[in-house]
């Protein structure tokens, strides 16, 4: 969802679905993104299973500028998310 704030500064706010946001961060694979996603999973805001399902069901729209190995990025994200699934049932 995109919301225009009507200010003279022309700012735009984007309201991302938490699962979509976590899917993109998991694929990016940066340490700060992993910390963020892990915190949302541990707090029960999203589950690793939901994130994996989103990636597998809808795929990834790769930007033209992405020049890294897509299969490696997806494999790394999936493997990491499988490890996070232990938090899905609250056992942490």
MARPALO-452564 format. One line per field, with one value per atom (N, C-alpha, C, O): residue number from 1; residue in three letters; chain; atom name; x, y, z. Coordinates in pm, whole numbers, plus 50000, padded with zeros to 5 digits. Layout:
<atoms>
num	[NUM / ...]
residuo	[ALA / ...]
cadena	[A / ...]
atomo	[CA / ...]
x	[X / ...]
y	[Y / ...]
z	[Z / ...]
</atoms>
This chain:
<atoms>
num	[1 / 1 / 1 / 1 / 2 / 2 / 2 / 2 / 3 / 3 / 3 / 3 / 4 / 4 / 4 / 4 / 5 / 5 / 5 / 5 / 6 / 6 / 6 / 6 / 7 / 7 / 7 / 7 / 8 / 8 / 8 / 8 / 9 / 9 / 9 / 9 / 10 / 10 / 10 / 10 / 11 / 11 / 11 / 11 / 12 / 12 / 12 / 12 / 13 / 13 / 13 / 13 / 14 / 14 / 14 / 14 / 15 / 15 / 15 / 15 / 16 / 16 / 16 / 16 / 17 / 17 / 17 / 17 / 18 / 18 / 18 / 18 / 19 / 19 / 19 / 19 / 20 / 20 / 20 / 20 / 21 / 21 / 21 / 21 / 22 / 22 / 22 / 22 / 23 / 23 / 23 / 23 / 24 / 24 / 24 / 24 / 25 / 25 / 25 / 25 / 26 / 26 / 26 / 26 / 27 / 27 / 27 / 27 / 28 / 28 / 28 / 28 / 29 / 29 / 29 / 29 / 30 / 30 / 30 / 30 / 31 / 31 / 31 / 31 / 32 / 32 / 32 / 32 / 33 / 33 / 33 / 33 / 34 / 34 / 34 / 34 / 35 / 35 / 35 / 35 / 36 / 36 / 36 / 36 / 37 / 37 / 37 / 37 / 38 / 38 / 38 / 38 / 39 / 39 / 39 / 39 / 40 / 40 / 40 / 40 / 41 / 41 / 41 / 41 / 42 / 42 / 42 / 42 / 43 / 43 / 43 / 43 / 44 / 44 / 44 / 44 / 45 / 45 / 45 / 45 / 46 / 46 / 46 / 46 / 47 / 47 / 47 / 47 / 48 / 48 / 48 / 48 / 49 / 49 / 49 / 49 / 50 / 50 / 50 / 50 / 51 / 51 / 51 / 51 / 52 / 52 / 52 / 52 / 53 / 53 / 53 / 53 / 54 / 54 / 54 / 54 / 55 / 55 / 55 / 55 / 56 / 56 / 56 / 56 / 57 / 57 / 57 / 57 / 58 / 58 / 58 / 58 / 59 / 59 / 59 / 59 / 60 / 60 / 60 / 60 / 61 / 61 / 61 / 61 / 62 / 62 / 62 / 62 / 63 / 63 / 63 / 63 / 64 / 64 / 64 / 64 / 65 / 65 / 65 / 65 / 66 / 66 / 66 / 66 / 67 / 67 / 67 / 67 / 68 / 68 / 68 / 68 / 69 / 69 / 69 / 69 / 70 / 70 / 70 / 70 / 71 / 71 / 71 / 71 / 72 / 72 / 72 / 72 / 73 / 73 / 73 / 73 / 74 / 74 / 74 / 74 / 75 / 75 / 75 / 75 / 76 / 76 / 76 / 76 / 77 / 77 / 77 / 77 / 78 / 78 / 78 / 78 / 79 / 79 / 79 / 79 / 80 / 80 / 80 / 80 / 81 / 81 / 81 / 81 / 82 / 82 / 82 / 82 / 83 / 83 / 83 / 83 / 84 / 84 / 84 / 84 / 85 / 85 / 85 / 85 / 86 / 86 / 86 / 86 / 87 / 87 / 87 / 87 / 88 / 88 / 88 / 88 / 89 / 89 / 89 / 89 / 90 / 90 / 90 / 90 / 91 / 91 / 91 / 91 / 92 / 92 / 92 / 92]
residuo	[UNK / UNK / UNK / UNK / UNK / UNK / UNK / UNK / UNK / UNK / UNK / UNK / UNK / UNK / UNK / UNK / UNK / UNK / UNK / UNK / UNK / UNK / UNK / UNK / UNK / UNK / UNK / UNK / UNK / UNK / UNK / UNK / UNK / UNK / UNK / UNK / UNK / UNK / UNK / UNK / UNK / UNK / UNK / UNK / UNK / UNK / UNK / UNK / UNK / UNK / UNK / UNK / UNK / UNK / UNK / UNK / UNK / UNK / UNK / UNK / UNK / UNK / UNK / UNK / UNK / UNK / UNK / UNK / UNK / UNK / UNK / UNK / UNK / UNK / UNK / UNK / UNK / UNK / UNK / UNK / UNK / UNK / UNK / UNK / UNK / UNK / UNK / UNK / UNK / UNK / UNK / UNK / UNK / UNK / UNK / UNK / UNK / UNK / UNK / UNK / UNK / UNK / UNK / UNK / UNK / UNK / UNK / UNK / UNK / UNK / UNK / UNK / UNK / UNK / UNK / UNK / UNK / UNK / UNK / UNK / UNK / UNK / UNK / UNK / UNK / UNK / UNK / UNK / UNK / UNK / UNK / UNK / UNK / UNK / UNK / UNK / UNK / UNK / UNK / UNK / UNK / UNK / UNK / UNK / UNK / UNK / UNK / UNK / UNK / UNK / UNK / UNK / UNK / UNK / UNK / UNK / UNK / UNK / UNK / UNK / UNK / UNK / UNK / UNK / UNK / UNK / UNK / UNK / UNK / UNK / UNK / UNK / UNK / UNK / UNK / UNK / UNK / UNK / UNK / UNK / UNK / UNK / UNK / UNK / UNK / UNK / UNK / UNK / UNK / UNK / UNK / UNK / UNK / UNK / UNK / UNK / UNK / UNK / UNK / UNK / UNK / UNK / UNK / UNK / UNK / UNK / UNK / UNK / UNK / UNK / UNK / UNK / UNK / UNK / UNK / UNK / UNK / UNK / UNK / UNK / UNK / UNK / UNK / UNK / UNK / UNK / UNK / UNK / UNK / UNK / UNK / UNK / UNK / UNK / UNK / UNK / UNK / UNK / UNK / UNK / UNK / UNK / UNK / UNK / UNK / UNK / UNK / UNK / UNK / UNK / UNK / UNK / UNK / UNK / UNK / UNK / UNK / UNK / UNK / UNK / UNK / UNK / UNK / UNK / UNK / UNK / UNK / UNK / UNK / UNK / UNK / UNK / UNK / UNK / UNK / UNK / UNK / UNK / UNK / UNK / UNK / UNK / UNK / UNK / UNK / UNK / UNK / UNK / UNK / UNK / UNK / UNK / UNK / UNK / UNK / UNK / UNK / UNK / UNK / UNK / UNK / UNK / UNK / UNK / UNK / UNK / UNK / UNK / UNK / UNK / UNK / UNK / UNK / UNK / UNK / UNK / UNK / UNK / UNK / UNK / UNK / UNK / UNK / UNK / UNK / UNK / UNK / UNK / UNK / UNK / UNK / UNK / UNK / UNK / UNK / UNK / UNK / UNK / UNK / UNK / UNK / UNK / UNK / UNK / UNK / UNK / UNK / UNK / UNK / UNK / UNK / UNK / UNK / UNK / UNK / UNK / UNK / UNK / UNK / UNK / UNK / UNK / UNK / UNK / UNK / UNK / UNK / UNK]
cadena	[A / A / A / A / A / A / A / A / A / A / A / A / A / A / A / A / A / A / A / A / A / A / A / A / A / A / A / A / A / A / A / A / A / A / A / A / A / A / A / A / A / A / A / A / A / A / A / A / A / A / A / A / A / A / A / A / A / A / A / A / A / A / A / A / A / A / A / A / A / A / A / A / A / A / A / A / A / A / A / A / A / A / A / A / A / A / A / A / A / A / A / A / A / A / A / A / A / A / A / A / A / A / A / A / A / A / A / A / A / A / A / A / A / A / A / A / A / A / A / A / A / A / A / A / A / A / A / A / A / A / A / A / A / A / A / A / A / A / A / A / A / A / A / A / A / A / A / A / A / A / A / A / A / A / A / A / A / A / A / A / A / A / A / A / A / A / A / A / A / A / A / A / A / A / A / A / A / A / A / A / A / A / A / A / A / A / A / A / A / A / A / A / A / A / A / A / A / A / A / A / A / A / A / A / A / A / A / A / A / A / A / A / A / A / A / A / A / A / A / A / A / A / A / A / A / A / A / A / A / A / A / A / A / A / A / A / A / A / A / A / A / A / A / A / A / A / A / A / A / A / A / A / A / A / A / A / A / A / A / A / A / A / A / A / A / A / A / A / A / A / A / A / A / A / A / A / A / A / A / A / A / A / A / A / A / A / A / A / A / A / A / A / A / A / A / A / A / A / A / A / A / A / A / A / A / A / A / A / A / A / A / A / A / A / A / A / A / A / A / A / A / A / A / A / A / A / A / A / A / A / A / A / A / A / A / A / A / A / A / A / A / A / A / A / A / A / A / A / A / A / A / A / A / A / A / A / A / A / A / A / A / A / A / A / A / A / A / A]
atomo	[N / CA / C / O / N / CA / C / O / N / CA / C / O / N / CA / C / O / N / CA / C / O / N / CA / C / O / N / CA / C / O / N / CA / C / O / N / CA / C / O / N / CA / C / O / N / CA / C / O / N / CA / C / O / N / CA / C / O / N / CA / C / O / N / CA / C / O / N / CA / C / O / N / CA / C / O / N / CA / C / O / N / CA / C / O / N / CA / C / O / N / CA / C / O / N / CA / C / O / N / CA / C / O / N / CA / C / O / N / CA / C / O / N / CA / C / O / N / CA / C / O / N / CA / C / O / N / CA / C / O / N / CA / C / O / N / CA / C / O / N / CA / C / O / N / CA / C / O / N / CA / C / O / N / CA / C / O / N / CA / C / O / N / CA / C / O / N / CA / C / O / N / CA / C / O / N / CA / C / O / N / CA / C / O / N / CA / C / O / N / CA / C / O / N / CA / C / O / N / CA / C / O / N / CA / C / O / N / CA / C / O / N / CA / C / O / N / CA / C / O / N / CA / C / O / N / CA / C / O / N / CA / C / O / N / CA / C / O / N / CA / C / O / N / CA / C / O / N / CA / C / O / N / CA / C / O / N / CA / C / O / N / CA / C / O / N / CA / C / O / N / CA / C / O / N / CA / C / O / N / CA / C / O / N / CA / C / O / N / CA / C / O / N / CA / C / O / N / CA / C / O / N / CA / C / O / N / CA / C / O / N / CA / C / O / N / CA / C / O / N / CA / C / O / N / CA / C / O / N / CA / C / O / N / CA / C / O / N / CA / C / O / N / CA / C / O / N / CA / C / O / N / CA / C / O / N / CA / C / O / N / CA / C / O / N / CA / C / O / N / CA / C / O / N / CA / C / O / N / CA / C / O / N / CA / C / O / N / CA / C / O / N / CA / C / O / N / CA / C / O / N / CA / C / O / N / CA / C / O / N / CA / C / O]
x	[50084 / 50000 / 50089 / 50187 / 50057 / 50133 / 50047 / 49932 / 50102 / 50028 / 50103 / 50220 / 50037 / 50095 / 50062 / 49948 / 50159 / 50132 / 50080 / 50042 / 50079 / 50024 / 50110 / 50067 / 50227 / 50312 / 50385 / 50391 / 50440 / 50516 / 50649 / 50717 / 50687 / 50812 / 50799 / 50899 / 50676 / 50654 / 50698 / 50745 / 50684 / 50724 / 50617 / 50498 / 50662 / 50572 / 50602 / 50718 / 50499 / 50518 / 50474 / 50368 / 50553 / 50519 / 50490 / 50570 / 50375 / 50335 / 50352 / 50264 / 50463 / 50494 / 50435 / 50428 / 50392 / 50349 / 50472 / 50577 / 50462 / 50579 / 50644 / 50766 / 50562 / 50618 / 50697 / 50805 / 50642 / 50715 / 50846 / 50950 / 50841 / 50961 / 51067 / 51184 / 51024 / 51119 / 51174 / 51289 / 51092 / 51141 / 51252 / 51356 / 51233 / 51337 / 51462 / 51573 / 51445 / 51562 / 51636 / 51759 / 51562 / 51627 / 51710 / 51819 / 51659 / 51732 / 51852 / 51957 / 51838 / 51953 / 52066 / 52183 / 52031 / 52128 / 52232 / 52330 / 52211 / 52306 / 52284 / 52174 / 52387 / 52377 / 52266 / 52190 / 52256 / 52152 / 52013 / 51920 / 51998 / 51869 / 51835 / 51719 / 51934 / 51911 / 51870 / 51780 / 51934 / 51898 / 51753 / 51676 / 51715 / 51580 / 51477 / 51379 / 51499 / 51405 / 51396 / 51287 / 51509 / 51509 / 51429 / 51359 / 51439 / 51363 / 51213 / 51136 / 51171 / 51029 / 50978 / 50865 / 51061 / 51022 / 51014 / 50917 / 51114 / 51115 / 50998 / 50945 / 50957 / 50844 / 50709 / 50606 / 50708 / 50583 / 50509 / 50392 / 50575 / 50512 / 50496 / 50395 / 50596 / 50592 / 50652 / 50712 / 50636 / 50702 / 50796 / 50776 / 50897 / 50990 / 50915 / 50947 / 50818 / 50738 / 50660 / 50652 / 50604 / 50534 / 50629 / 50594 / 50748 / 50845 / 50887 / 50889 / 50918 / 50953 / 50838 / 50860 / 50717 / 50601 / 50583 / 50548 / 50608 / 50595 / 50698 / 50667 / 50820 / 50927 / 50892 / 50905 / 50850 / 50823 / 50694 / 50687 / 50593 / 50465 / 50466 / 50408 / 50530 / 50522 / 50650 / 50650 / 50759 / 50885 / 50940 / 50886 / 51045 / 51113 / 51118 / 51153 / 51083 / 51098 / 51235 / 51252 / 51331 / 51467 / 51481 / 51436 / 51541 / 51564 / 51671 / 51758 / 51663 / 51761 / 51904 / 51999 / 51919 / 52052 / 52113 / 52231 / 52036 / 52089 / 52184 / 52145 / 52310 / 52410 / 52475 / 52568 / 52428 / 52482 / 52409 / 52311 / 52457 / 52397 / 52265 / 52263 / 52154 / 52021 / 51997 / 51935 / 52046 / 52028 / 52101 / 52052 / 52218 / 52294 / 52219 / 52208 / 52168 / 52094 / 51970 / 51943 / 51895 / 51776 / 51811 / 51744 / 51914 / 51956 / 52001 / 51967 / 52078 / 52125 / 52007 / 52002 / 51910 / 51793 / 51710 / 51669 / 51685 / 51605 / 51671 / 51605 / 51801 / 51872 / 51866 / 51846 / 51883 / 51881 / 51740 / 51725 / 51638 / 51501 / 51459 / 51385 / 51506 / 51478 / 51532 / 51468 / 51648 / 51703 / 51620 / 51617 / 51553 / 51468 / 51333 / 51263 / 51296 / 51164 / 51147 / 51033 / 51254 / 51241 / 51172 / 51119 / 51172 / 51105 / 50957 / 50883 / 50913 / 50775 / 50673 / 50563 / 50706 / 50608 / 50629 / 50569 / 50715 / 50734 / 50833 / 50853 / 50897 / 50993 / 51124 / 51194 / 51160 / 51282 / 51396 / 51507]
y	[49883 / 50000 / 50123 / 50129 / 50220 / 50343 / 50457 / 50471 / 50539 / 50649 / 50779 / 50791 / 50873 / 51006 / 51089 / 51087 / 51161 / 51236 / 51377 / 51447 / 51420 / 51551 / 51668 / 51783 / 51641 / 51750 / 51815 / 51762 / 51931 / 52001 / 51930 / 51964 / 51834 / 51763 / 51645 / 51587 / 51607 / 51498 / 51363 / 51280 / 51338 / 51208 / 51104 / 51135 / 50982 / 50871 / 50762 / 50727 / 50708 / 50597 / 50467 / 50461 / 50364 / 50232 / 50140 / 50129 / 50075 / 49983 / 49842 / 49790 / 49780 / 49648 / 49539 / 49552 / 49433 / 49315 / 49258 / 49245 / 49225 / 49178 / 49052 / 49037 / 48964 / 48841 / 48876 / 48822 / 48966 / 49009 / 49076 / 49050 / 49163 / 49233 / 49133 / 49144 / 49035 / 48936 / 48847 / 48806 / 48817 / 48737 / 48811 / 48752 / 48939 / 49015 / 49029 / 49023 / 49046 / 49059 / 48925 / 48923 / 48815 / 48683 / 48657 / 48602 / 48697 / 48676 / 48769 / 48731 / 48892 / 48983 / 48923 / 48933 / 48860 / 48784 / 48864 / 48808 / 48995 / 49075 / 49045 / 49008 / 49061 / 49033 / 49115 / 49061 / 49243 / 49327 / 49278 / 49289 / 49224 / 49171 / 49042 / 49019 / 48959 / 48834 / 48863 / 48798 / 48961 / 49000 / 49048 / 49011 / 49130 / 49183 / 49072 / 49066 / 48985 / 48876 / 48781 / 48739 / 48747 / 48657 / 48715 / 48643 / 48846 / 48910 / 48902 / 48878 / 48923 / 48913 / 48770 / 48749 / 48673 / 48533 / 48500 / 48439 / 48538 / 48507 / 48572 / 48515 / 48692 / 48761 / 48715 / 48761 / 48623 / 48569 / 48659 / 48635 / 48761 / 48850 / 48780 / 48797 / 48704 / 48619 / 48485 / 48472 / 48387 / 48260 / 48232 / 48280 / 48155 / 48116 / 48036 / 48045 / 47958 / 47879 / 47970 / 47942 / 48079 / 48175 / 48238 / 48253 / 48273 / 48336 / 48239 / 48275 / 48116 / 48015 / 47991 / 47978 / 47987 / 47967 / 48080 / 48057 / 48202 / 48317 / 48310 / 48335 / 48276 / 48264 / 48154 / 48172 / 48040 / 47925 / 47940 / 47892 / 48005 / 48018 / 48128 / 48111 / 48238 / 48354 / 48383 / 48460 / 48321 / 48346 / 48485 / 48556 / 48518 / 48645 / 48724 / 48670 / 48851 / 48940 / 49006 / 49101 / 48956 / 49005 / 49135 / 49142 / 49238 / 49361 / 49336 / 49251 / 49412 / 49399 / 49422 / 49371 / 49499 / 49533 / 49424 / 49433 / 49321 / 49214 / 49129 / 49065 / 49128 / 49057 / 48940 / 48878 / 48908 / 48793 / 48666 / 48673 / 48553 / 48424 / 48407 / 48392 / 48409 / 48401 / 48268 / 48265 / 48159 / 48028 / 48019 / 47958 / 48080 / 48081 / 48163 / 48121 / 48279 / 48364 / 48293 / 48297 / 48227 / 48155 / 48037 / 48013 / 47963 / 47849 / 47892 / 47828 / 47999 / 48051 / 48095 / 48064 / 48165 / 48212 / 48094 / 48092 / 47997 / 47881 / 47804 / 47768 / 47779 / 47705 / 47779 / 47717 / 47909 / 47988 / 47987 / 47973 / 48002 / 48004 / 47869 / 47865 / 47760 / 47628 / 47620 / 47562 / 47678 / 47683 / 47766 / 47739 / 47868 / 47953 / 47889 / 47933 / 47787 / 47725 / 47672 / 47654 / 47647 / 47598 / 47699 / 47662 / 47827 / 47930 / 47942 / 48010 / 47876 / 47890 / 47843 / 47898 / 47744 / 47692 / 47746 / 47698 / 47848 / 47913 / 47845 / 47891 / 47737 / 47669 / 47743 / 47734 / 47821 / 47899 / 47830 / 47884]
z	[50000 / 50000 / 50000 / 50074 / 49921 / 49911 / 49962 / 49922 / 50051 / 50109 / 50084 / 50120 / 50022 / 50003 / 50126 / 50173 / 50179 / 50301 / 50274 / 50368 / 50148 / 50114 / 50161 / 50150 / 50211 / 50258 / 50143 / 50032 / 50170 / 50068 / 50038 / 49941 / 50121 / 50102 / 50007 / 49964 / 49974 / 49880 / 49930 / 49851 / 50056 / 50112 / 50083 / 50078 / 50066 / 50041 / 50142 / 50163 / 50204 / 50297 / 50234 / 50170 / 50250 / 50197 / 50315 / 50408 / 50311 / 50417 / 50362 / 50292 / 50395 / 50343 / 50430 / 50552 / 50366 / 50438 / 50509 / 50447 / 50639 / 50711 / 50651 / 50656 / 50597 / 50538 / 50411 / 50389 / 50328 / 50208 / 50245 / 50184 / 50346 / 50390 / 50437 / 50402 / 50517 / 50568 / 50457 / 50462 / 50357 / 50244 / 50172 / 50139 / 50146 / 50076 / 50160 / 50107 / 50290 / 50377 / 50390 / 50397 / 50394 / 50401 / 50276 / 50284 / 50162 / 50037 / 50030 / 49978 / 50081 / 50082 / 50165 / 50128 / 50277 / 50355 / 50432 / 50480 / 50446 / 50525 / 50673 / 50714 / 50752 / 50896 / 50961 / 51040 / 50928 / 50989 / 50951 / 51031 / 50830 / 50787 / 50861 / 50897 / 50883 / 50957 / 51101 / 51154 / 51163 / 51299 / 51303 / 51393 / 51206 / 51199 / 51181 / 51256 / 51084 / 51056 / 51175 / 51213 / 51234 / 51349 / 51465 / 51535 / 51485 / 51592 / 51566 / 51658 / 51442 / 51409 / 51424 / 51467 / 51389 / 51407 / 51555 / 51600 / 51632 / 51775 / 51848 / 51943 / 51803 / 51866 / 51814 / 51862 / 51717 / 51666 / 51568 / 51540 / 51518 / 51421 / 51286 / 51218 / 51249 / 51129 / 51167 / 51274 / 51080 / 51103 / 50986 / 50875 / 51014 / 50908 / 50802 / 50683 / 50845 / 50751 / 50656 / 50536 / 50708 / 50622 / 50520 / 50403 / 50564 / 50475 / 50365 / 50248 / 50404 / 50305 / 50207 / 50087 / 50259 / 50174 / 50074 / 49959 / 50118 / 50028 / 49917 / 49801 / 49953 / 49852 / 49753 / 49632 / 49804 / 49718 / 49636 / 49523 / 49692 / 49623 / 49516 / 49409 / 49546 / 49457 / 49381 / 49286 / 49422 / 49356 / 49390 / 49474 / 49324 / 49349 / 49219 / 49114 / 49226 / 49112 / 49126 / 49202 / 49052 / 49062 / 48982 / 48868 / 49041 / 48964 / 48858 / 48874 / 48750 / 48642 / 48691 / 48632 / 48797 / 48847 / 48935 / 48970 / 48970 / 49056 / 48974 / 48876 / 49015 / 48935 / 49007 / 48954 / 49128 / 49201 / 49155 / 49081 / 49199 / 49164 / 49237 / 49360 / 49164 / 49223 / 49294 / 49400 / 49237 / 49299 / 49433 / 49528 / 49439 / 49565 / 49670 / 49785 / 49630 / 49724 / 49777 / 49896 / 49689 / 49731 / 49821 / 49922 / 49785 / 49867 / 50005 / 50104 / 50011 / 50139 / 50225 / 50344 / 50165 / 50239 / 50289 / 50405 / 50203 / 50243 / 50357 / 50454 / 50345 / 50451 / 50583 / 50688 / 50579 / 50702 / 50762 / 50883 / 50678 / 50728 / 50786 / 50884 / 50728 / 50785 / 50928 / 51015 / 50951 / 51086 / 51182 / 51302 / 51130 / 51214 / 51245 / 51336 / 51169 / 51190 / 51332 / 51376 / 51403 / 51540 / 51630 / 51735 / 51591 / 51670 / 51636 / 51707 / 51529 / 51484 / 51585 / 51592 / 51664 / 51760 / 51900 / 51996 / 51913 / 52042 / 52134 / 52247 / 52091 / 52178 / 52187 / 52288 / 52079 / 52074 / 52128 / 52130]
</atoms>
